[in-house]
Amino acid sequence: MSLDPAIAARLKRTLNGLIPAIVQQHDTGEVLMLAWMDDEALSRTLTTGRATYWSRSRQDYWVKGQTSGHRQWVKEVRLDCDGDALLVKVDQEGAACHTGDRTCFDADLLS
């Protein structure tokens, strides 16, 4: 799979070729998590409708929920105005966070 060149041209990536993906529950607006995508992960996500990310720790692709069953079904993907972040709106099954919390932003309220 390769990313549409018109989309690829609009992305502003990190030095490692990554772009942050903010993941949001499509119907409630709840922010679920932040993950990273490269061109291949974004292409897979757009093609399959399953959220696919690049794991910086494992240096490999992962499809959200492939092992946990906590799948993300992609409803839409938006690029921000500067081209340096993605908003991935999903239908989340179960917990989004690897800790088992509904979102990765449940645990630590700073203010």
N, C-alpha and C positions, 0 to 999 in steps of 0.2 A: 504494500500500500504506500502511496506517496501523497503528500499533502498538495492540494490544489495550489499551483504557483501564485495565483492571485492572493490567496490567503497567506501563504508563506511570506510573501513580500511585505505584508503589513505587520508582521510580528517583530517585536523588539525583544530579543532573547538575552539572557545572561551570558557571560563568557563561556559557560558550559553548554550553551545552546538550549537553555530551559526558559520556560515562561510560567509564572505562578498561575494556578487555577483555583479560584475561589468557588467552593461548591455550596449550593443553596438548594433547599427544598423548594420545588417549583410552585407549590400551591400556597405555602404559608410564608415564604420568604426567610425561613429560619436558616442561618448560616451554619453549615455542617462541618466544614473542614477546609483546609488549604492543602493543595497538593501541587506537584510539578509535572509539566508536560514538555515534551520536545515535539518536533514535527511529526514523528512517527506515532507517538501516543495520541496526539490530536487527530491525526488521520484515522487511526483505529477507532477512536471515540466517535467521530463523525460518521464513519462507515458502518459500525456495528450497533450504535445506540447504547453501548455499554461503556461506562466510564473507565478509561485506561490511562494510567499514570506512569511516570518514570520514578522509580525508587532510587533516591540518592544514596541510601545506605547499602542496598543490595546491588545497585548498578544494573537494574533489570526492569522490564515492564511488569506491571501488575494490573489485572482487571479487578476493580473493586468488587469484593464479595466472592471471588472465584474459590477461595478456600473457606471463608467464614460464612458464606451464605448471605451476607449483608450487602446485597447487590445495589447498584445505582443504575437506574434506567434513565438515560439522558433524554430530556425533553427539549432543551435548546442550549446552544453555546453562543455566547456573545463575546466580542472583543471590545475592550475599553477604548476610549477616544485616542489614547496615546499609543495603542498597540502593544502595551507592555504587561497586560494582565487579561486573563480569561475569566468569565463568569459561566459556570457550568450549572445549569438548572436541572435537577434530577428528581426522580421519585425514589426515595431512599427506603430500602427494606431493612428494618432493624437498626442497629447502632451504626453510626458513621465512623466513630472513633475506635482505634485499635484497643483502647482501654475498656470498651464495652459501653461507654457513655453514648447517649443519643448524638451529641455533637462533640467536636474537639474543644469547644469553648464552654463546656459545662462546669469545669472544676475550679478554675482559678480567677475569681473576680478581684481585680486590682483596685478598683475604686467605685 
